[in-house]
């Protein structure tokens, strides 16, 4: 069976149609840092996918490494530059031979078998005084996804071939647009997923399809509580800590290693 992550990034590797979406999302996920913060820094992208985040950072960074278990051939094709290197490896067992000024992992740790262990690896790959940035799906605010979608993932979606699953993701995305452009146009912040569904009006259909496909394609997903994040990025090991609930569905967190 084709690897789900290779399939995902192979089919979404050409992001010319939603390049602006990708960049705006990346800027939101690294906030309060900006692209200029990466200037002349060595960075590690843990779970680099098709390498699009590294491509955004190319004008700024001194050098970068992308690590992914399944998609390195796609990333190497998409973004080839002498500043960059790529490594096929599992984040949880990664043994960094060098440390980095900035280590980031966007939307990846919650798909690992042991997110806490994976974060410990990222911390060990970060220089003293370096910065760790992560984005993970939140436990809080995701009741419907954690329960309803998980049920369908377990008993239905995992039986689908990837091409069928992708077509179903397109269908589900179309369904989302019905409430998004009707009831969610009203200022009713008590509605579930209000901030998230409001935000997808700013993004392309293809970008939103990728978000949906990521939910039903993933072999495993954990939903992380805020107090777990606080034990990962804690005051005894980090300073300048920032933990933010993003659109009511994910935690964005960063800290500078002491």
MARNULUM-712899 format. One line per 10 residues: their letters; for each residue x, y, z negated of N, C-alpha, C. Coordinates in nm, 3 decimals. Layout:
REM MARNULUM-712899
a = X Y Z X Y Z X Y Z; ...
REM end
This chain:
REM MARNULUM-712899
xxxxxxxxxx = 0.084 -0.120 0.000 0.000 0.000 0.000 0.088 0.125 0.000; 0.049 0.224 0.079 0.127 0.346 0.087 0.127 0.421 -0.045; 0.244 0.474 -0.085 0.254 0.546 -0.210 0.161 0.667 -0.209; 0.081 0.686 -0.315 -0.017 0.796 -0.314 0.047 0.934 -0.304; 0.164 0.952 -0.369 0.227 1.085 -0.365 0.291 1.112 -0.231; 0.352 1.011 -0.172 0.408 1.031 -0.037 0.295 1.065 0.060; 0.185 0.992 0.050 0.070 1.018 0.137 0.021 1.162 0.117; 0.007 1.203 -0.008 -0.047 1.336 -0.036 0.039 1.445 0.026; 0.170 1.438 0.002 0.255 1.547 0.050 0.286 1.534 0.198; 0.275 1.415 0.253 0.289 1.402 0.398 0.173 1.472 0.468
xxxxxxxxxx = 0.054 1.456 0.416 -0.064 1.514 0.481 -0.082 1.662 0.448; -0.018 1.709 0.343 -0.028 1.851 0.308 0.108 1.921 0.318; 0.200 1.864 0.395 0.334 1.920 0.397 0.343 2.049 0.478; 0.261 2.062 0.581 0.264 2.183 0.662 0.174 2.287 0.600; 0.234 2.381 0.527 0.151 2.475 0.453 0.142 2.611 0.521; 0.163 2.614 0.652 0.154 2.743 0.722 0.016 2.804 0.710; -0.087 2.720 0.698 -0.223 2.772 0.692 -0.260 2.824 0.553; -0.180 2.792 0.453 -0.213 2.842 0.319 -0.087 2.882 0.242; 0.011 2.936 0.315 0.136 2.979 0.255 0.112 3.086 0.148; 0.026 3.184 0.178 -0.001 3.290 0.081 -0.066 3.234 -0.045
xxxxxxxxxx = -0.152 3.132 -0.029 -0.213 3.068 -0.146 -0.108 3.005 -0.235; -0.019 2.928 -0.175 0.087 2.862 -0.250 0.171 2.962 -0.328; 0.207 3.070 -0.262 0.293 3.169 -0.326 0.221 3.239 -0.440; 0.095 3.274 -0.421 0.021 3.342 -0.527 0.002 3.250 -0.648; -0.023 3.122 -0.623 -0.036 3.025 -0.732 0.096 3.009 -0.807; 0.205 2.998 -0.733 0.336 2.981 -0.796 0.368 3.102 -0.884; 0.342 3.221 -0.836 0.367 3.342 -0.915 0.284 3.342 -1.042; 0.160 3.293 -1.033 0.075 3.287 -1.152 0.128 3.185 -1.252; 0.180 3.074 -1.203 0.226 2.967 -1.292 0.359 3.000 -1.359; 0.442 3.084 -1.297 0.570 3.118 -1.362 0.558 3.243 -1.450
xxxxxxxxxx = 0.444 3.312 -1.445 0.424 3.431 -1.527 0.443 3.397 -1.677; 0.509 3.480 -1.757 0.542 3.622 -1.734 0.669 3.647 -1.656; 0.732 3.542 -1.604 0.850 3.562 -1.522 0.809 3.596 -1.379; 0.898 3.660 -1.309 0.875 3.697 -1.170 0.977 3.627 -1.082; 0.961 3.639 -0.952 1.055 3.578 -0.860 1.196 3.635 -0.882; 1.204 3.763 -0.914 1.334 3.827 -0.935 1.409 3.768 -1.054; 1.335 3.708 -1.148 1.400 3.647 -1.264 1.495 3.534 -1.222; 1.467 3.471 -1.110 1.546 3.358 -1.063 1.675 3.400 -0.991; 1.697 3.528 -0.976 1.811 3.576 -0.899 1.942 3.524 -0.955; 2.021 3.462 -0.868 2.155 3.411 -0.900 2.153 3.302 -1.006
xxxxxxxxxx = 2.042 3.233 -1.021 2.032 3.125 -1.118 2.032 2.988 -1.048; 2.079 2.888 -1.122 2.071 2.749 -1.077 1.942 2.690 -1.133; 1.859 2.629 -1.045 1.727 2.585 -1.089 1.707 2.437 -1.059; 1.622 2.376 -1.140 1.579 2.238 -1.120 1.428 2.236 -1.103; 1.382 2.182 -0.992 1.240 2.164 -0.967 1.208 2.017 -0.993; 1.143 1.991 -1.106 1.115 1.853 -1.148 0.978 1.810 -1.096; 0.980 1.727 -0.993 0.858 1.689 -0.923 0.834 1.784 -0.809; 0.930 1.791 -0.717 0.932 1.899 -0.618 0.830 1.883 -0.505; 0.767 1.764 -0.493 0.669 1.747 -0.386 0.731 1.771 -0.250; 0.670 1.859 -0.173 0.724 1.889 -0.040 0.833 1.995 -0.043
xxxxxxxxxx = 0.867 2.046 -0.162 0.977 2.142 -0.175 0.937 2.286 -0.151; 0.807 2.314 -0.152 0.761 2.448 -0.118 0.800 2.553 -0.221; 0.806 2.516 -0.349 0.845 2.614 -0.450 0.993 2.652 -0.435; 1.075 2.554 -0.404 1.216 2.585 -0.380 1.234 2.674 -0.258; 1.149 2.653 -0.159 1.157 2.737 -0.039 1.125 2.883 -0.073; 1.026 2.904 -0.160 0.994 3.039 -0.203 1.113 3.104 -0.274; 1.188 3.024 -0.350 1.295 3.078 -0.433 1.428 3.093 -0.360; 1.438 3.041 -0.241 1.565 3.044 -0.167 1.629 3.183 -0.160; 1.553 3.289 -0.136 1.618 3.422 -0.127 1.676 3.471 -0.259; 1.643 3.405 -0.369 1.683 3.454 -0.501 1.790 3.368 -0.567
xxxxxxxxxx = 1.778 3.237 -0.561 1.857 3.149 -0.646 2.001 3.132 -0.596; 2.086 3.097 -0.691 2.224 3.061 -0.656 2.230 2.921 -0.599; 2.149 2.833 -0.654 2.143 2.694 -0.607 2.028 2.623 -0.673; 1.986 2.513 -0.615 1.873 2.442 -0.671 1.874 2.294 -0.639; 1.811 2.217 -0.727 1.794 2.074 -0.705 1.645 2.040 -0.716; 1.597 1.961 -0.622 1.462 1.911 -0.627 1.464 1.762 -0.660; 1.387 1.723 -0.759 1.380 1.582 -0.800 1.237 1.532 -0.779; 1.224 1.419 -0.714 1.093 1.358 -0.699 1.114 1.208 -0.674; 1.022 1.130 -0.726 1.035 0.986 -0.714 1.003 0.937 -0.573; 0.914 1.008 -0.503 0.860 0.955 -0.377 0.877 1.043 -0.255
xxxxxxxxxx = 0.896 1.174 -0.271 0.877 1.264 -0.158 1.002 1.336 -0.109; 1.118 1.293 -0.152 1.242 1.361 -0.112 1.258 1.370 0.040; 1.229 1.265 0.118 1.242 1.280 0.264 1.156 1.392 0.321; 1.036 1.411 0.265 0.948 1.518 0.310 1.007 1.654 0.274; 1.056 1.667 0.151 1.114 1.794 0.105 1.239 1.829 0.185; 1.323 1.730 0.212 1.445 1.756 0.288 1.415 1.804 0.428; 1.306 1.753 0.485 1.266 1.797 0.619 1.206 1.937 0.615; 1.127 1.964 0.510 1.055 2.090 0.503 1.146 2.207 0.467; 1.240 2.185 0.374 1.328 2.294 0.333 1.471 2.242 0.325; 1.546 2.271 0.427 1.686 2.228 0.435 1.775 2.351 0.425
xxxxxxxxxx = 1.861 2.352 0.324 1.949 2.467 0.304 2.069 2.422 0.222; 2.184 2.483 0.249 2.307 2.444 0.179 2.300 2.475 0.030; 2.207 2.563 -0.010 2.192 2.592 -0.152 2.127 2.478 -0.228; 2.059 2.388 -0.156 1.972 2.290 -0.220 2.024 2.148 -0.209; 1.990 2.068 -0.308 2.012 1.924 -0.302 1.887 1.857 -0.354; 1.868 1.732 -0.315 1.749 1.658 -0.357 1.789 1.520 -0.410; 1.712 1.475 -0.505 1.741 1.347 -0.570 1.612 1.269 -0.587; 1.612 1.145 -0.540 1.499 1.055 -0.563 1.516 0.991 -0.700; 1.431 1.028 -0.793 1.444 0.977 -0.930 1.314 0.997 -1.006; 1.295 0.913 -1.106 1.184 0.926 -1.201 1.226 1.029 -1.306
xxxxxxxxxx = 1.144 1.129 -1.328 1.178 1.234 -1.425 1.208 1.175 -1.562; 1.131 1.076 -1.603 1.147 1.021 -1.737 1.282 0.955 -1.759; 1.346 0.909 -1.653 1.476 0.843 -1.666 1.589 0.924 -1.603; 1.561 1.050 -1.572 1.660 1.136 -1.507 1.777 1.164 -1.601; 1.896 1.147 -1.551 2.018 1.177 -1.628 2.089 1.292 -1.558; 2.068 1.413 -1.610 2.125 1.531 -1.545 2.276 1.535 -1.565; 2.349 1.544 -1.455 2.495 1.556 -1.463 2.538 1.701 -1.479; 2.443 1.791 -1.462 2.469 1.933 -1.484 2.346 1.992 -1.551; 2.364 2.107 -1.612 2.249 2.175 -1.672 2.215 2.298 -1.589; 2.092 2.346 -1.604 2.040 2.448 -1.516 1.994 2.571 -1.594
xxxxxxxxxx = 1.996 2.686 -1.525 1.951 2.810 -1.587 1.799 2.811 -1.605; 1.729 2.754 -1.507 1.583 2.745 -1.514 1.541 2.605 -1.471; 1.460 2.543 -1.552 1.401 2.413 -1.518 1.250 2.432 -1.519; 1.187 2.398 -1.408 1.041 2.412 -1.404 0.977 2.285 -1.348; 0.854 2.263 -1.393 0.777 2.148 -1.346 0.632 2.192 -1.338; 0.582 2.203 -1.217 0.448 2.258 -1.193 0.352 2.146 -1.153; 0.259 2.116 -1.242 0.156 2.018 -1.210 0.205 1.875 -1.198; 0.308 1.840 -1.273 0.370 1.708 -1.255 0.371 1.625 -1.384; 0.406 1.686 -1.497 0.425 1.610 -1.620 0.301 1.531 -1.659; 0.183 1.584 -1.631 0.060 1.513 -1.669 0.036 1.389 -1.583
xxxxxxxxxx = 0.113 1.373 -1.476 0.101 1.253 -1.393 0.208 1.148 -1.426; 0.294 1.177 -1.523 0.397 1.079 -1.562 0.340 0.983 -1.665; 0.407 0.869 -1.682 0.359 0.769 -1.779 0.369 0.821 -1.922; 0.470 0.903 -1.949 0.491 0.956 -2.083 0.529 1.104 -2.072; 0.431 1.195 -2.069 0.461 1.337 -2.050 0.558 1.395 -2.153; 0.545 1.353 -2.279 0.635 1.404 -2.382 0.780 1.365 -2.353; 0.800 1.239 -2.317 0.935 1.192 -2.284 0.989 1.267 -2.163; 0.904 1.288 -2.063 0.947 1.361 -1.944 0.988 1.503 -1.979; 0.913 1.567 -2.070 0.951 1.702 -2.110 1.085 1.703 -2.182; 1.110 1.603 -2.266 1.238 1.596 -2.336 1.355 1.590 -2.237
xxxxxxxxxx = 1.335 1.519 -2.128 1.438 1.513 -2.025 1.462 1.652 -1.966; 1.353 1.723 -1.936 1.367 1.858 -1.880 1.441 1.949 -1.977; 1.409 1.938 -2.105 1.476 2.019 -2.206 1.627 1.990 -2.207; 1.662 1.863 -2.196 1.803 1.825 -2.197 1.876 1.870 -2.071; 1.801 1.897 -1.964 1.862 1.944 -1.839 1.879 2.096 -1.837; 1.833 2.163 -1.943 1.834 2.309 -1.948 1.953 2.358 -2.028; 2.023 2.457 -1.974 2.136 2.517 -2.044 2.089 2.586 -2.171; 2.179 2.600 -2.267 2.153 2.685 -2.381 2.132 2.826 -2.330; 2.019 2.885 -2.370 1.984 3.017 -2.319 1.906 3.011 -2.189; 1.888 2.891 -2.136 1.811 2.873 -2.013 1.662 2.863 -2.041
xxxxxxxxxx = 1.584 2.865 -1.936 1.438 2.873 -1.947 1.371 2.749 -1.892; 1.270 2.701 -1.965 1.185 2.591 -1.920 1.045 2.647 -1.892; 0.990 2.610 -1.777 0.856 2.653 -1.739 0.776 2.530 -1.696; 0.657 2.512 -1.753 0.575 2.397 -1.714 0.430 2.440 -1.692; 0.361 2.364 -1.609 0.216 2.374 -1.596 0.159 2.234 -1.601; 0.063 2.212 -1.691 0.000 2.081 -1.704 -0.152 2.098 -1.717; -0.227 1.997 -1.679 -0.371 1.999 -1.699 -0.402 2.000 -1.848; -0.498 2.081 -1.887 -0.533 2.092 -2.029 -0.642 1.994 -2.068; -0.634 1.946 -2.191 -0.741 1.865 -2.249 -0.863 1.953 -2.271; -0.837 2.069 -2.327 -0.944 2.166 -2.352 -1.002 2.215 -2.219
xxxxxxxxxx = -1.133 2.221 -2.214 -1.200 2.275 -2.095 -1.219 2.177 -1.982; -1.171 2.054 -1.997 -1.179 1.956 -1.889 -1.264 1.835 -1.925; -1.368 1.857 -2.004 -1.451 1.744 -2.048 -1.509 1.666 -1.930; -1.566 1.736 -1.833 -1.629 1.669 -1.720 -1.528 1.590 -1.637; -1.414 1.651 -1.612 -1.310 1.582 -1.534 -1.256 1.463 -1.610; -1.230 1.482 -1.741 -1.172 1.373 -1.821 -1.265 1.253 -1.831; -1.393 1.276 -1.829 -1.488 1.167 -1.850 -1.556 1.122 -1.722; -1.622 1.211 -1.653 -1.696 1.173 -1.532 -1.600 1.133 -1.420; -1.504 1.221 -1.390 -1.413 1.191 -1.280 -1.325 1.071 -1.312; -1.284 1.059 -1.437 -1.203 0.944 -1.476 -1.279 0.813 -1.453
xxxxxxxxxx = -1.408 0.812 -1.482 -1.491 0.693 -1.458 -1.489 0.654 -1.311; -1.512 0.753 -1.224 -1.513 0.725 -1.081 -1.374 0.687 -1.030; -1.270 0.750 -1.085 -1.133 0.712 -1.046 -1.105 0.566 -1.079; -1.149 0.524 -1.196 -1.120 0.389 -1.242 -1.198 0.283 -1.165; -1.324 0.309 -1.142 -1.410 0.204 -1.087 -1.444 0.219 -0.938; -1.403 0.330 -0.878 -1.439 0.350 -0.738 -1.323 0.400 -0.652; -1.268 0.517 -0.686 -1.172 0.581 -0.598 -1.046 0.499 -0.577; -1.002 0.427 -0.680 -0.879 0.348 -0.668 -0.893 0.233 -0.568; -1.016 0.202 -0.531 -1.039 0.096 -0.433 -1.037 0.148 -0.289; -1.041 0.281 -0.274 -1.047 0.340 -0.140 -0.909 0.341 -0.075
xxxxxxxxxx = -0.905 0.328 0.055 -0.783 0.355 0.129 -0.761 0.506 0.129; -0.635 0.548 0.145 -0.602 0.690 0.132 -0.675 0.776 0.235; -0.689 0.729 0.356 -0.758 0.809 0.458 -0.903 0.834 0.418; -0.968 0.733 0.362 -1.106 0.749 0.317 -1.111 0.843 0.197; -1.014 0.828 0.107 -1.008 0.914 -0.011 -0.990 1.061 0.029; -0.907 1.085 0.129 -0.886 1.222 0.176 -1.015 1.278 0.234; -1.086 1.198 0.312 -1.214 1.244 0.368 -1.315 1.274 0.256; -1.311 1.192 0.152 -1.401 1.215 0.039 -1.364 1.342 -0.035; -1.234 1.372 -0.043 -1.190 1.497 -0.106 -1.242 1.618 -0.029; -1.242 1.609 0.102 -1.297 1.717 0.184 -1.446 1.735 0.153
xxxxxxxxxx = -1.518 1.624 0.143 -1.662 1.628 0.111 -1.686 1.691 -0.026; -1.608 1.649 -0.127 -1.624 1.703 -0.261 -1.593 1.853 -0.265; -1.494 1.894 -0.188 -1.460 2.036 -0.182 -1.574 2.117 -0.121; -1.635 2.063 -0.017 -1.753 2.128 0.042 -1.865 2.141 -0.060; -1.887 2.036 -0.140 -1.990 2.041 -0.244 -1.960 2.151 -0.347; -1.832 2.165 -0.381 -1.794 2.269 -0.477 -1.833 2.407 -0.429; -1.826 2.428 -0.299 -1.853 2.560 -0.245 -1.999 2.602 -0.263; -2.088 2.506 -0.280 -2.229 2.539 -0.300 -2.251 2.619 -0.429; -2.208 2.569 -0.546 -2.223 2.651 -0.667 -2.132 2.773 -0.668; -2.015 2.760 -0.608 -1.918 2.870 -0.610 -1.977 2.995 -0.544
xxxxxxxxxx = -2.052 2.976 -0.436 -2.107 3.090 -0.363 -2.255 3.113 -0.391; -2.303 3.055 -0.501 -2.441 3.083 -0.545 -2.439 3.124 -0.692; -2.461 3.028 -0.781 -2.474 3.060 -0.923 -2.345 3.117 -0.981; -2.231 3.077 -0.929 -2.104 3.126 -0.986 -2.067 3.265 -0.935; -2.153 3.323 -0.852 -2.137 3.464 -0.819 -2.191 3.554 -0.929; -2.272 3.494 -1.017 -2.329 3.568 -1.129 -2.229 3.578 -1.244; -2.233 3.684 -1.324 -2.138 3.701 -1.436 -2.177 3.618 -1.557; -2.182 3.487 -1.539 -2.221 3.396 -1.647 -2.100 3.315 -1.693; -2.021 3.377 -1.778 -1.893 3.316 -1.817 -1.911 3.190 -1.901; -2.032 3.165 -1.949 -2.057 3.044 -2.028 -2.069 2.919 -1.940
xxxxxxxxxx = -2.078 2.937 -1.809 -2.086 2.823 -1.719 -1.957 2.742 -1.724; -1.965 2.608 -1.716 -1.841 2.527 -1.717 -1.753 2.560 -1.596; -1.624 2.564 -1.623 -1.524 2.587 -1.518 -1.544 2.723 -1.449; -1.598 2.819 -1.523 -1.630 2.949 -1.462 -1.506 3.015 -1.400; -1.399 3.027 -1.477 -1.280 3.095 -1.427 -1.218 3.020 -1.309; -1.214 2.888 -1.321 -1.154 2.809 -1.213 -1.236 2.819 -1.084; -1.368 2.798 -1.093 -1.450 2.800 -0.973 -1.457 2.940 -0.913; -1.449 3.041 -0.996 -1.441 3.178 -0.944 -1.311 3.199 -0.869; -1.204 3.139 -0.918 -1.072 3.160 -0.856 -1.060 3.094 -0.719; -1.135 2.986 -0.693 -1.115 2.918 -0.566 -1.169 2.997 -0.447
xxxxxxxxxx = -1.252 3.100 -0.475 -1.297 3.186 -0.365 -1.182 3.264 -0.304; -1.072 3.277 -0.379 -0.956 3.351 -0.330 -0.861 3.264 -0.247; -0.887 3.132 -0.244 -0.796 3.039 -0.181 -0.856 2.978 -0.056; -0.771 2.925 0.030 -0.818 2.862 0.153 -0.885 2.728 0.124; -0.966 2.685 0.217 -1.034 2.556 0.201 -0.931 2.443 0.191; -0.825 2.451 0.268 -0.724 2.345 0.267 -0.653 2.338 0.132; -0.625 2.454 0.075 -0.561 2.458 -0.057 -0.654 2.399 -0.162; -0.782 2.432 -0.157 -0.877 2.377 -0.253 -0.896 2.227 -0.234; -0.890 2.182 -0.109 -0.899 2.037 -0.083 -0.781 1.964 -0.146; -0.664 2.024 -0.139 -0.546 1.964 -0.202 -0.566 1.950 -0.353
xxxxxxxxxx = -0.625 2.052 -0.416 -0.651 2.047 -0.560 -0.744 1.931 -0.594; -0.850 1.916 -0.516 -0.945 1.807 -0.539 -0.880 1.672 -0.513; -0.805 1.664 -0.404 -0.740 1.537 -0.368 -0.640 1.495 -0.476; -0.570 1.591 -0.533 -0.474 1.562 -0.639 -0.543 1.495 -0.757; -0.665 1.535 -0.786 -0.739 1.477 -0.899 -0.780 1.333 -0.872; -0.822 1.302 -0.750 -0.873 1.166 -0.724 -0.768 1.074 -0.665; -0.655 1.129 -0.625 -0.548 1.048 -0.566 -0.448 0.998 -0.669; -0.435 1.070 -0.779 -0.330 1.040 -0.878 -0.351 0.903 -0.943; -0.247 0.820 -0.948 -0.259 0.690 -1.014 -0.285 0.702 -1.164; -0.235 0.811 -1.225 -0.255 0.832 -1.368 -0.251 0.982 -1.398
xxxxxxxxxx = -0.332 1.023 -1.492 -0.336 1.164 -1.532 -0.362 1.173 -1.681; -0.282 1.252 -1.749 -0.305 1.284 -1.890 -0.352 1.429 -1.899; -0.433 1.457 -1.999 -0.478 1.594 -2.024 -0.421 1.637 -2.158; -0.343 1.744 -2.155 -0.257 1.779 -2.268 -0.322 1.886 -2.354; -0.320 1.863 -2.486 -0.376 1.959 -2.580 -0.274 2.069 -2.611; -0.326 2.184 -2.650 -0.238 2.296 -2.683 -0.140 2.260 -2.795; -0.188 2.188 -2.897 -0.098 2.158 -3.008 0.016 2.065 -2.963; -0.007 1.984 -2.860 0.102 1.904 -2.804 0.206 1.994 -2.738; 0.159 2.091 -2.661 0.250 2.186 -2.598 0.333 2.258 -2.703; 0.270 2.293 -2.813 0.340 2.365 -2.920 0.448 2.281 -2.986
xxxxxxxxxx = 0.432 2.148 -2.985 0.539 2.063 -3.038 0.651 2.047 -2.937; 0.620 2.055 -2.808 0.724 2.046 -2.705 0.809 2.173 -2.703; 0.741 2.287 -2.689 0.810 2.416 -2.685 0.788 2.482 -2.821; 0.875 2.446 -2.915 0.857 2.488 -3.054 0.959 2.592 -3.095; 0.928 2.661 -3.202 1.012 2.772 -3.246 1.149 2.734 -3.297; 1.170 2.609 -3.332 1.302 2.568 -3.380 1.401 2.545 -3.265; 1.349 2.517 -3.148 1.436 2.490 -3.033 1.428 2.596 -2.923; 1.321 2.678 -2.927 1.300 2.776 -2.822 1.268 2.913 -2.880; 1.293 3.014 -2.801 1.249 3.150 -2.832 1.182 3.209 -2.708; 1.126 3.328 -2.723 1.050 3.391 -2.613 0.944 3.293 -2.560
xxxxxxxxxx = 0.873 3.229 -2.652 0.774 3.128 -2.614 0.646 3.194 -2.563; 0.594 3.141 -2.454 0.468 3.189 -2.399 0.382 3.069 -2.362; 0.264 3.060 -2.420 0.169 2.951 -2.388 0.037 3.016 -2.350; -0.011 2.983 -2.231 -0.128 3.052 -2.177 -0.223 2.951 -2.113; -0.352 2.969 -2.143 -0.457 2.884 -2.082 -0.493 2.945 -1.948; -0.466 2.872 -1.842 -0.481 2.927 -1.707 -0.613 2.880 -1.645; -0.703 2.974 -1.621 -0.831 2.946 -1.556 -0.913 2.838 -1.628; -0.884 2.818 -1.757 -0.962 2.725 -1.836 -0.943 2.579 -1.802; -0.839 2.545 -1.725 -0.817 2.405 -1.687 -0.674 2.357 -1.706; -0.582 2.447 -1.734 -0.442 2.404 -1.745 -0.367 2.492 -1.844
xxxxxxxx = -0.258 2.437 -1.896 -0.167 2.513 -1.982 -0.044 2.551 -1.902; -0.009 2.676 -1.910 0.116 2.726 -1.854 0.202 2.767 -1.972; 0.321 2.712 -1.981 0.403 2.737 -2.099 0.549 2.755 -2.059; 0.618 2.838 -2.134 0.760 2.860 -2.107 0.830 2.898 -2.237; 0.961 2.881 -2.236 1.041 2.918 -2.351 1.189 2.919 -2.314; 1.267 2.996 -2.387 1.411 3.002 -2.363 1.482 2.918 -2.468; 1.563 2.825 -2.425 1.627 2.731 -2.513 1.733 2.798 -2.600; 1.725 2.774 -2.730 1.821 2.833 -2.822 1.958 2.768 -2.808
REM end
